[in-house]
Structures are given as structure tokens and as C-alpha cells.
Amino acid sequence: MSKVTRKMRPSERTIQRARNLRQEATHAEQLAWKLLRKRATLGIKFRRQHPIGNYVVDFYCPAHRLAIELDGSVHSQPSQLRKDKSKERFLRRQDVHVLRILNGWVLEDPEGFVRKVLASLPSPAPLRGTPSP
């Protein structure tokens, strides 16, 4: 039986919104995707602008049920904070862990971003190309 519950199935409207968001990525999202895509650095698969229920998460790793949300300045506004909390509650009910990271941090410290993602996984794996001790 699939772990995807009926509530997680996205509507056509949500799927279209995800497609649009992929075309309008911020600079931080573009850099994060370069670091996450094709299992290049982390050795695990991520999807970008992935719909879950009525929400779209910036990046999602299905194997570890990890959603990564990159937050710009708009996320500090009270109305957006309420929306973010509602989205996180829904995702937690679906057994999805949410990692929130500021856009600026991804741009200023890409390696730190990768380390934070690895530390958020249930059993962190070493970076590809990094020799083990």
C-alpha cells in the first residue's frame, strides 16, 4: 500500500502552479536545485516545486519524506507566516519533515546548505567524492 494518502494527491490547479513555479525560480532556488538535482552531490533524489496536497514545496526527497522550503523576505510577513504554519501542519500530518532555510544563506554558503540538508536526513550519507575517514 502506498504511503501517499488521498489528501496528498494534488489537484490539477496545484500541479499547474508547481509547473509555473519551476519556470519562475529565484536565484537561490536555481542554486539549490543545481546542488540537489540528479543526485549530484548528496546521492539522493530530490524533486523541485513538488505538489503535495494543495501545497507546493520547493524541494522534496520522497525516499526520506523531506521537504525543503527556501524563504525570502516575504516569509517574515504575518500573513505569510500563518500560511507557512498551516502548510507545515499539513505536511507533518502527512509524515513529511520540513526544513526551512533562508534564501540568502543558500547564496552565501552553498556548502553549508548542503551540510544542513545532509544533517536533516534520518541517516546522513557522506558527500559524493568525499573520502571516508
Backbone hydrogen bonds, N-H to C=O, Kabsch-Sander energy under -0.5 kcal/mol:
donor,donor_aa,acceptor,acceptor_aa,energy
8,M,5,T,-1.2
9,R,5,T,-0.7
9,R,6,R,-1.0
11,S,53,G,-0.5
15,I,11,S,-2.3
16,Q,12,E,-2.3
17,R,13,R,-2.1
18,A,14,T,-2.3
19,R,15,I,-2.0
20,N,16,Q,-2.3
21,L,17,R,-2.5
22,R,18,A,-1.8
23,Q,19,R,-1.0
23,Q,20,N,-0.6
24,E,20,N,-0.9
24,E,21,L,-0.5
25,A,22,R,-0.6
30,Q,26,T,-2.4
31,L,27,H,-2.3
32,A,28,A,-2.7
33,W,29,E,-2.5
34,K,30,Q,-2.0
35,L,31,L,-1.7
36,L,32,A,-1.9
37,R,33,W,-2.9
39,R,36,L,-0.8
40,A,37,R,-2.3
41,T,35,L,-0.7
43,G,39,R,-0.8
47,R,60,Y,-2.4
49,Q,58,D,-3.4
50,H,57,V,-1.9
52,I,55,Y,-3.0
53,G,8,M,-3.4
55,Y,52,I,-2.2
57,V,50,H,-2.7
59,F,68,I,-1.7
60,Y,47,R,-2.4
61,C,66,L,-2.8
64,H,61,C,-0.6
65,R,61,C,-1.0
66,L,61,C,-1.7
67,A,97,H,-3.3
68,I,59,F,-2.7
69,E,67,A,-0.5
69,E,99,L,-2.9
70,L,68,I,-0.5
71,D,69,E,-0.5
71,D,101,I,-2.9
72,G,70,L,-0.5
75,H,72,G,-1.5
76,S,73,S,-1.9
77,Q,74,V,-1.5
81,L,77,Q,-2.7
82,R,78,P,-2.0
83,K,79,S,-1.6
84,D,80,Q,-2.8
85,K,81,L,-2.3
86,S,82,R,-2.2
87,K,83,K,-2.4
88,E,84,D,-2.5
89,R,85,K,-2.4
90,F,86,S,-2.2
91,L,87,K,-2.5
92,R,88,E,-2.8
93,R,89,R,-2.1
94,Q,90,F,-1.1
95,D,92,R,-2.0
96,V,91,L,-2.5
97,H,65,R,-2.7
97,H,95,D,-0.5
99,L,67,A,-3.0
100,R,98,V,-0.5
101,I,69,E,-2.7
103,N,71,D,-2.7
105,W,102,L,-0.6
106,V,102,L,-1.4
107,L,103,N,-1.7
108,E,104,G,-2.5
109,D,105,W,-2.8
113,F,109,D,-2.1
114,V,110,P,-2.1
115,R,111,E,-2.4
116,K,112,G,-2.4
117,V,113,F,-2.3
118,L,114,V,-2.6
119,A,115,R,-2.5
120,S,116,K,-1.1
120,S,117,V,-0.6
121,L,117,V,-0.6
121,L,118,L,-1.2
128,R,41,T,-2.1
130,T,127,L,-1.7
